[in-house]
Amino acid sequence: MHVAILAGGRGVRLRPYTTALPKPLVPIGGEYAILDIILQQLSAQGFRRVTLAIGHLGSLIRAFVGDGARWGLTVRYAEEERPLSTIGPVLNFLDDLPEHFLVMNGDLLTDLDYASLLRTHICSDAPLTVATYQRRVNIDFGTLETVDGEIVTFREKPTLRYGVSMGVYAISRSTLARYPKNVPFGFDDLVHDLLARRQRPKAYPFDGYWLDIGRPDDYDEANETFAEIRPRLLPQVDLSCRPEVA
């Protein structure tokens, strides 16, 4: 089983934490890097091959991960000379991937069963399977709708729920074969094109723990709650060979 991890972003929204470190290497709980947790999870779930798409401060990721042997993984690297968005980097090493594989962001904390997602995708025969999460957004104001200047509905401080992409998806190599290399191409571009072609992606609903560490508030939350969520993120994993976080 193979996974491509996107670790080349500049982490602009997470500054100043990412001034000296790439986002996947920021420490969580003063003990682990985000990428360390992800690699432990993948290894525990049976993954053996990883391709890390690196760019900004990529040399630090190479120094930290090495060849992946300490996690029981074989890790290769694909370096972006310029930003290629979220799918573009994968297109450049597509020929080295199996027919079915995972793509995920390198800044996620979740107890998602990655192997189950990949198996579900393979059995579904879908072009793309997206792990989805119900995100709640609290609105601090009363909301209303109007028709011809008259209020027809009113809700006091509602909570809205949206299905969002978790930044983890299973995909088939044949799905990506038609797209050119070395050009920026995002996950949104892929989904829009598949919908236009009437090749609808599948959703893989998930209701466990998920946190996208994209903003300082998210990072602070991860650190504040890590002692509580650690057993869910790292169940029955041998940590004896875990590398130190810089």
One Martini backbone bead per residue (centre of mass of N, CA, C, O) as a GRO file, in nm:
protein
  246
    1MET     BB    1   0.097   0.035   0.021
    2HIS     BB    2   0.036   0.376  -0.089
    3VAL     BB    3   0.163   0.714  -0.010
    4ALA     BB    4   0.099   1.060  -0.063
    5ILE     BB    5   0.274   1.340   0.076
    6LEU     BB    6   0.199   1.674   0.139
    7ALA     BB    7   0.512   1.889   0.208
    8GLY     BB    8   0.546   2.192   0.032
    9GLY     BB    9   0.440   2.408   0.193
   10ARG     BB   10   0.462   2.734   0.363
   11GLY     BB   11   0.265   2.801   0.604
   12VAL     BB   12   0.140   3.095   0.630
   13ARG     BB   13  -0.102   3.065   0.845
   14LEU     BB   14   0.126   2.953   1.075
   15ARG     BB   15   0.243   3.199   1.148
   16PRO     BB   16   0.554   3.172   1.313
   17TYR     BB   17   0.601   2.855   1.321
   18THR     BB   18   0.702   2.847   0.992
   19THR     BB   19   0.976   3.001   0.968
   20ALA     BB   20   1.177   2.733   1.045
   21LEU     BB   21   0.937   2.531   0.978
   22PRO     BB   22   0.774   2.295   0.849
   23LYS     BB   23   0.460   2.203   0.912
   24PRO     BB   24   0.510   1.883   0.956
   25LEU     BB   25   0.736   1.970   1.203
   26VAL     BB   26   0.564   2.061   1.407
   27PRO     BB   27   0.507   2.045   1.737
   28ILE     BB   28   0.338   1.803   1.950
   29GLY     BB   29   0.338   1.814   2.286
   30GLY     BB   30   0.662   1.835   2.284
   31GLU     BB   31   0.719   1.534   2.110
   32TYR     BB   32   0.589   1.568   1.817
   33ALA     BB   33   0.552   1.540   1.493
   34ILE     BB   34   0.318   1.526   1.267
   35LEU     BB   35   0.467   1.329   1.073
   36ASP     BB   36   0.529   1.117   1.281
   37ILE     BB   37   0.238   1.031   1.336
   38ILE     BB   38   0.162   0.951   1.048
   39LEU     BB   39   0.382   0.731   1.007
   40GLN     BB   40   0.294   0.550   1.237
   41GLN     BB   41   0.010   0.494   1.135
   42LEU     BB   42   0.078   0.372   0.859
   43SER     BB   43   0.249   0.139   0.962
   44ALA     BB   44   0.027   0.010   1.151
   45GLN     BB   45  -0.171  -0.025   0.874
   46GLY     BB   46   0.045  -0.143   0.632
   47PHE     BB   47   0.226   0.057   0.525
   48ARG     BB   48   0.542   0.088   0.306
   49ARG     BB   49   0.492   0.336   0.104
   50VAL     BB   50   0.647   0.664   0.048
   51THR     BB   51   0.571   0.991  -0.085
   52LEU     BB   52   0.743   1.301  -0.064
   53ALA     BB   53   0.625   1.622  -0.115
   54ILE     BB   54   0.859   1.879  -0.162
   55GLY     BB   55   0.991   2.221  -0.068
   56HIS     BB   56   0.967   2.393   0.174
   57LEU     BB   57   1.215   2.299   0.368
   58GLY     BB   58   1.292   2.001   0.262
   59SER     BB   59   1.563   1.931   0.408
   60LEU     BB   60   1.434   1.884   0.688
   61ILE     BB   61   1.262   1.642   0.609
   62ARG     BB   62   1.490   1.461   0.517
   63ALA     BB   63   1.645   1.461   0.790
   64PHE     BB   64   1.407   1.339   0.961
   65VAL     BB   65   1.317   1.081   0.779
   66GLY     BB   66   1.469   0.978   0.546
   67ASP     BB   67   1.405   0.636   0.460
   68GLY     BB   68   1.189   0.526   0.699
   69ALA     BB   69   1.295   0.279   0.876
   70ARG     BB   70   1.195   0.359   1.171
   71TRP     BB   71   0.884   0.289   1.052
   72GLY     BB   72   0.888   0.066   0.820
   73LEU     BB   73   0.970   0.243   0.566
   74THR     BB   74   0.958   0.360   0.225
   75VAL     BB   75   1.122   0.662   0.125
   76ARG     BB   76   1.039   0.914  -0.102
   77TYR     BB   77   1.121   1.194  -0.326
   78ALA     BB   78   0.950   1.505  -0.433
   79GLU     BB   79   1.051   1.799  -0.590
   80GLU     BB   80   0.959   2.132  -0.595
   81GLU     BB   81   1.032   2.414  -0.794
   82ARG     BB   82   0.721   2.474  -0.787
   83PRO     BB   83   0.413   2.539  -0.732
   84LEU     BB   84   0.139   2.264  -0.776
   85SER     BB   85  -0.032   2.212  -0.556
   86THR     BB   86  -0.214   1.905  -0.482
   87ILE     BB   87  -0.179   1.732  -0.766
   88GLY     BB   88   0.071   1.809  -0.933
   89PRO     BB   89   0.297   1.647  -0.783
   90VAL     BB   90   0.182   1.361  -0.850
   91LEU     BB   91   0.213   1.368  -1.164
   92ASN     BB   92   0.538   1.352  -1.156
   93PHE     BB   93   0.507   1.037  -1.002
   94LEU     BB   94   0.293   0.840  -1.131
   95ASP     BB   95   0.473   0.602  -1.257
   96ASP     BB   96   0.554   0.504  -0.942
   97LEU     BB   97   0.263   0.409  -0.902
   98PRO     BB   98   0.004   0.253  -0.827
   99GLU     BB   99  -0.323   0.225  -0.907
  100HIS     BB  100  -0.363   0.248  -0.587
  101PHE     BB  101  -0.391   0.541  -0.367
  102LEU     BB  102  -0.278   0.784  -0.148
  103VAL     BB  103  -0.370   1.123  -0.052
  104MET     BB  104  -0.204   1.368   0.168
  105ASN     BB  105  -0.170   1.574   0.413
  106GLY     BB  106   0.104   1.692   0.642
  107ASP     BB  107  -0.128   1.850   0.865
  108LEU     BB  108  -0.267   1.602   1.024
  109LEU     BB  109  -0.518   1.507   1.272
  110THR     BB  110  -0.606   1.155   1.293
  111ASP     BB  111  -0.812   0.835   1.325
  112LEU     BB  112  -0.806   0.733   1.056
  113ASP     BB  113  -0.859   0.462   0.832
  114TYR     BB  114  -0.661   0.433   0.570
  115ALA     BB  115  -0.697   0.139   0.473
  116SER     BB  116  -1.006   0.147   0.444
  117LEU     BB  117  -1.019   0.364   0.233
  118LEU     BB  118  -0.863   0.209   0.014
  119ARG     BB  119  -1.043  -0.040   0.000
  120THR     BB  120  -1.304   0.106  -0.073
  121HIS     BB  121  -1.204   0.220  -0.338
  122ILE     BB  122  -1.136  -0.042  -0.485
  123CYS     BB  123  -1.437  -0.163  -0.460
  124SER     BB  124  -1.594   0.088  -0.610
  125ASP     BB  125  -1.471   0.207  -0.885
  126ALA     BB  126  -1.371   0.486  -0.834
  127PRO     BB  127  -1.184   0.767  -0.917
  128LEU     BB  128  -1.267   0.890  -0.624
  129THR     BB  129  -1.197   0.911  -0.262
  130VAL     BB  130  -1.341   1.103   0.004
  131ALA     BB  131  -1.272   1.223   0.302
  132THR     BB  132  -1.532   1.308   0.536
  133TYR     BB  133  -1.663   1.598   0.727
  134GLN     BB  134  -1.853   1.736   0.985
  135ARG     BB  135  -1.886   2.079   0.997
  136ARG     BB  136  -1.914   2.324   1.247
  137VAL     BB  137  -2.088   2.648   1.241
  138ASN     BB  138  -2.099   2.928   1.435
  139ILE     BB  139  -2.344   3.179   1.453
  140ASP     BB  140  -2.349   3.513   1.602
  141PHE     BB  141  -2.617   3.554   1.437
  142GLY     BB  142  -2.898   3.642   1.306
  143THR     BB  143  -3.081   3.484   1.051
  144LEU     BB  144  -3.201   3.575   0.715
  145GLU     BB  145  -3.478   3.592   0.484
  146THR     BB  146  -3.567   3.741   0.167
  147VAL     BB  147  -3.871   3.875  -0.004
  148ASP     BB  148  -3.925   4.162  -0.134
  149GLY     BB  149  -3.820   4.290   0.157
  150GLU     BB  150  -3.915   4.034   0.320
  151ILE     BB  151  -3.933   3.847   0.599
  152VAL     BB  152  -3.945   3.473   0.606
  153THR     BB  153  -3.686   3.407   0.785
  154PHE     BB  154  -3.562   3.300   1.123
  155ARG     BB  155  -3.236   3.263   1.299
  156GLU     BB  156  -3.082   3.205   1.607
  157LYS     BB  157  -2.778   3.128   1.610
  158PRO     BB  158  -2.676   2.912   1.417
  159THR     BB  159  -2.585   2.577   1.318
  160LEU     BB  160  -2.371   2.475   1.077
  161ARG     BB  161  -2.345   2.212   0.823
  162TYR     BB  162  -2.055   2.056   0.667
  163GLY     BB  163  -1.912   1.896   0.407
  164VAL     BB  164  -1.567   1.799   0.421
  165SER     BB  165  -1.250   1.784   0.337
  166MET     BB  166  -0.968   1.617   0.495
  167GLY     BB  167  -0.710   1.562   0.301
  168VAL     BB  168  -0.811   1.262   0.217
  169TYR     BB  169  -0.736   1.034  -0.062
  170ALA     BB  170  -0.846   0.810  -0.304
  171ILE     BB  171  -0.670   0.689  -0.600
  172SER     BB  172  -0.630   0.653  -0.950
  173ARG     BB  173  -0.409   0.649  -1.200
  174SER     BB  174  -0.615   0.659  -1.438
  175THR     BB  175  -0.740   0.934  -1.351
  176LEU     BB  176  -0.451   1.105  -1.400
  177ALA     BB  177  -0.337   1.045  -1.696
  178ARG     BB  178  -0.467   1.309  -1.855
  179TYR     BB  179  -0.270   1.491  -1.702
  180PRO     BB  180  -0.040   1.724  -1.682
  181LYS     BB  181   0.276   1.812  -1.624
  182ASN     BB  182   0.419   2.086  -1.461
  183VAL     BB  183   0.137   2.188  -1.341
  184PRO     BB  184  -0.098   2.343  -1.188
  185PHE     BB  185  -0.305   2.119  -0.971
  186GLY     BB  186  -0.601   2.075  -0.808
  187PHE     BB  187  -0.846   1.930  -0.631
  188ASP     BB  188  -1.065   2.114  -0.749
  189ASP     BB  189  -1.001   2.057  -1.045
  190LEU     BB  190  -1.058   1.755  -1.037
  191VAL     BB  191  -1.352   1.757  -0.941
  192HIS     BB  192  -1.469   1.935  -1.165
  193ASP     BB  193  -1.386   1.748  -1.399
  194LEU     BB  194  -1.535   1.491  -1.308
  195LEU     BB  195  -1.817   1.618  -1.308
  196ALA     BB  196  -1.814   1.701  -1.609
  197ARG     BB  197  -1.768   1.377  -1.686
  198ARG     BB  198  -1.950   1.199  -1.494
  199GLN     BB  199  -1.724   1.127  -1.253
  200ARG     BB  200  -1.809   1.044  -0.954
  201PRO     BB  201  -1.723   1.079  -0.652
  202LYS     BB  202  -1.657   0.944  -0.341
  203ALA     BB  203  -1.763   0.906  -0.011
  204TYR     BB  204  -1.594   0.903   0.327
  205PRO     BB  205  -1.728   0.891   0.612
  206PHE     BB  206  -1.635   1.076   0.920
  207ASP     BB  207  -1.654   1.074   1.311
  208GLY     BB  208  -1.397   1.140   1.438
  209TYR     BB  209  -1.082   1.256   1.451
  210TRP     BB  210  -1.020   1.606   1.335
  211LEU     BB  211  -0.728   1.815   1.236
  212ASP     BB  212  -0.648   2.112   1.073
  213ILE     BB  213  -0.323   2.259   1.071
  214GLY     BB  214  -0.358   2.599   0.955
  215ARG     BB  215  -0.377   2.751   1.234
  216PRO     BB  216  -0.300   2.875   1.535
  217ASP     BB  217  -0.560   2.772   1.675
  218ASP     BB  218  -0.522   2.475   1.593
  219TYR     BB  219  -0.246   2.434   1.722
  220ASP     BB  220  -0.329   2.500   2.011
  221GLU     BB  221  -0.542   2.277   2.035
  222ALA     BB  222  -0.355   2.036   1.992
  223ASN     BB  223  -0.177   2.090   2.244
  224GLU     BB  224  -0.405   2.104   2.466
  225THR     BB  225  -0.530   1.796   2.371
  226PHE     BB  226  -0.311   1.569   2.343
  227ALA     BB  227  -0.333   1.394   2.600
  228GLU     BB  228  -0.623   1.297   2.521
  229ILE     BB  229  -0.565   1.200   2.203
  230ARG     BB  230  -0.318   1.012   2.189
  231PRO     BB  231  -0.453   0.722   2.203
  232ARG     BB  232  -0.593   0.767   1.920
  233LEU     BB  233  -0.330   0.825   1.745
  234LEU     BB  234  -0.136   0.601   1.929
  235PRO     BB  235  -0.208   0.286   1.901
  236GLN     BB  236  -0.001   0.042   1.967
  237VAL     BB  237   0.291   0.189   1.945
  238ASP     BB  238   0.623   0.174   1.881
  239LEU     BB  239   0.851   0.435   2.024
  240SER     BB  240   1.163   0.357   2.047
  241CYS     BB  241   1.242   0.488   1.736
  242ARG     BB  242   1.183   0.772   1.779
  243PRO     BB  243   1.243   1.072   1.679
  244GLU     BB  244   1.355   1.374   1.733
  245VAL     BB  245   1.256   1.693   1.792
  246ALA     BB  246   1.379   2.007   1.703
   0.00000   0.00000   0.00000
